[in-house]
């Protein structure tokens, strides 16, 4: 009886492993990873750019990104910071050490940390596409 239970259990585990490595088209996830790198020339490729917050500064202080790109703020400082558009169009929440926040800016703007007003930065949107 125990032997039969073990056989059924092993068969079930093997089936679950095999099925989890396939998607609904029957190809393995390794096959899909190779396919996922194909990008259509007709589809614009948007990127992400990062601003690191550390030592009471936005780094880089001025960044140029393409229209549609995502801008990621990463707080690596020991205190909380935020990022606030000077026109009050957007504002991040207060980010603690290790927190991130992202936005897709729609226009060029200056921004600052409303917690530490001496911290300033500039985002320039390159809309030539």
Beta strands, then each sheet from edge to edge (+ up, - down):
strand 1: 48-54
strand 2: 57-59
strand 3: 62-66
strand 4: 70-75
strand 5: 84-85
strand 6: 100-103
strand 7: 109-112
strand 8: 120-126
sheet 1: 2+ 1- 4- 6+
sheet 2: 3+ 8+ 7- 5+
end
